[in-house]
Amino acid sequence: MSVPLETWRAARLAALTAPDGWLNLVARIDLAPGTHLVGRRQTVELPSGPDLLGTLTLGPDGASFARPGEPPQPFVAVPDAFPQLRVDPFLLEIHTVDGTPALRVRDLTLHPSLTLRSYPPAASWIMRAKWEAVAPQAAEVTMKDGSMAAVTVTHRATFLYDGKPVTLTPTHWKSGKPMFVFRDATAGETYPACRFLIGEDATDSEITLDFNRAFTPPCGFTDFAICPLPPPGNILPFRIEAGELAP
């Protein structure tokens, strides 16, 4: 692993509580292409702020936002995230899921605190798993809101538990690394819907699965996030007492 577990946990807490983290989301509003008035008393209605924050334009080439009397500013691409634009007192984001855009709103005046709870570190839950490439296969995963999202499956990881092989399939990738969406028999102690795990140190044949770094998805912290649920093969009948507990 690139960093010690405690360093990883500190970075995770910092990301959650950052201005573009998951604790200050106050709205997610579906958008259609075109021009929209945004504010507390507008067609795109915000829960707080001025009656008219400005005008949002969404087109095939991207989105822009203009405050009253000011020129439009483009939403800016962000690595591993969606296009964003700071319009005080908010951070605005064009959040697109399966081709459907929405405006996600973070209130920068909010500074919520958070304590993350985790199981004690367990070396037995650090697996060097078999890592296999498979023929790319189109699939669909169910999202927490009941919608479906298209994914492409290209790999699988297999490790031994109690002497028997267990295979997990990554359905998403983050910063070039595979992300596994899984649920195990600790659900309820851990976030009930699922947990996420990023595979590390992959070679052509092996990958590290450190379940001490299994973490709660964004939808465990806010109703304004839409998260994938585990594919059937990633629902495990045994307990993985490692990683984050439910917030």
N, C-alpha and C positions, 0 to 999 in steps of 0.2 A: 504494500500500500504506500501511497506517496506521502501521507501525513499520518501522525499518530491519531488514535481514536479521539482523544480529548480535544486535540486541535480541530479535527473534523467536526465534532459536536459544537464547539464554540463558533466555527464558521457557519454551521447550519443555523444556530440561534441568531447570529448576526444577520443572515440573509432573511430569515422570517420576519425580523423586526425592522428591517431596512425600509426606506420610503417606497421601494417597489416590491416589498414583501407581501405576505398574505394576511396580515392582521389589520390593515387599515382600508380594506375594500369595503365600499359602501353601496355599490350599485353595479349591475350588469344589465345593459339595455340593448335589446335586439335592434339592429339597424338595417335599413334598406339603402341601396345606392341612391345618391342624390344629396341635397343640401338640407340640413336640419338646424333649427334653433335649439340651443342647449341651455338649460338653466332651471331654476327652481319652479318656474311657472311657464315652461315651454313644452313643445311637443316631445323632445327628449328631456324628460323631467328628472332633475337631480334631487336628492333628499335634503340638500343644504346648499349654501352658497348664494350668490346673487340671483335675482329673478331672471336675468339674461347674462349668461356667462359668455356666449358668443355663438358663432356659426360653424358647424362641422360639415365638411363636404367629403363624401365618400365616392370614389370613382374607380375605374378599372386600373388606374395607375397608382392608387394609394389614397391616403386621406390627408386632409389639412384642416386647420382650425384657425378662425379669425376672431379675435376679441373685438368688441364694438369700436369702430374707428381705427382699427389697426390692420395691417396687411396679413394675409393668411400665412401660417407657419406649417410646414409639413410634419407629419408624424415620422419619427426616426426609427429605423430598424435597430433592434437590440439583439445581441447574440443569445441564442437559446431562449428567446422571449418574443413577444409580439411588439409591433411598432408602438412607440410611446411619444407623448408630448406633455411637458409640464405646463399647466395653465393654472397658476395659483388661484385658489388654495388646493388644487387637485393635480394628480398625475393621471392623465387619460391614456387609455390603451385600446387599440383596435384588436379585439380578441376574436379570432376566426376558428370555428370548429366545424370540420367537414364541409367547408365552403360557405358557412353561414356566419356573417360578421356580427359583432356586438361591441358596444362601448363599455369598457370596464373602467370604473372610477375609483381611485384611491384618494382618500382625504388626508392631505399632508399635515393637517393640524392635529391629527390623532397620533399619539405615541404610546400604543399599548405595550404592556410588558408581558412576558411569557416565561414560564419555567418548563423546560422539557424533562420528562421523566423517562428513564430507560431501565431495562434489565441490567444487572451487573455484567461487565464484559465476560465473554465466554469463549476461550480459545477453541473449544470443540465445535463452535458454529462458524469457524472460518474454513471454508471448503475450497480445495483446489479441484475444480470440476472438469469433466470432459467437455470440450467445446467443439461443436460440429456445425459446419455450414450445410444448409439444405437448399434445394432448389427454391427460388423465391416463390412464395405462395400468397396470393391476396386473401385477406381474411377480414372479418368484422369483429370489433369488440363492443360490448355494451358499456355505455357511459352511465354515471351515477344518476343522471336525470332521466334515464330510460331511452335516450337516443342511441344510435349506432354510429361508430366511426370506422372508417376504412384504414387498415394497416397492412403492411407487407412483412411476412415472417421469413427470415433468412437464416436463423441459427437456433440452436437449442443447447442447453447445458444440462449435464447429467452428473449427479453425485450419489454417493451411497449413504443411506440412512438405515440404521438397524440391519445392515447387511443387504439391503435391497436397493436397486437403482431408483432414483427419483429424477424426473426430467422437468425442467422449467423452460418455458419459451419466452424470450423477450419480445414484446410487442411494440416497444418504442425505443428511441435512441436519444441520449442527451450528451452533448459535446463529444459526439463520436463514440460514446460508450453505450452498451446495451442496458436497457432498463426493464426489469422484471416487475410485473404487477402480480402480487400473490396474496393469498389468505391462508392462514393456518389455524390450528385449534386454539390458539390464544386469543382469537377474535372476541372482542368484548373487553379484555384486558388491554389489548392493542386496539387500534382503530378498527371498528367492526367490518367496514367495507373491504379494506385491503391495506397492504403496505407496499411501498416501492423499494427496490434494491437496484443499485447500479453495479454492474459487473466491472471488475478491474483486472488489469495486467493480463489481458488476453493475448494468447499466441494462436497459431493455427490450430492447436489441439487442446489447449487448456485455458481456463479462466478462473479467477478468484471470486468466490461468493462469500463476502463477509457479512453475515446476518447481524452482527453487532451494529452495522450501519444501515439496517433496514429502517425506513422512516415513514412517518405519517404523510399521506398525500395532501395537497392543498385543500381538498374538500373536507378534510378533518378540522380545518381552522376557519373556514368561511363558506357560507351558502352560495357565494358568487363565483366559486370555482367549479369547473366541470371536470371530473376525473374519470379515467377508465377503470372498469372493474376487471378482476382476473379472468382470463380465459379458463375454461373448465379444467384443463390439465394443470393449472397453477393453483388450484384449491387443494391444500394439503391436509390430510386427516390427522396429523400429529402436531405437537406443540413445538414452536421455535421460540424458546425463552431467551431471545436476544434482540437487541435493537430497541426502538422507541415504543413506549407504552402510549395508550390513548391520551391526547391532550387533556 
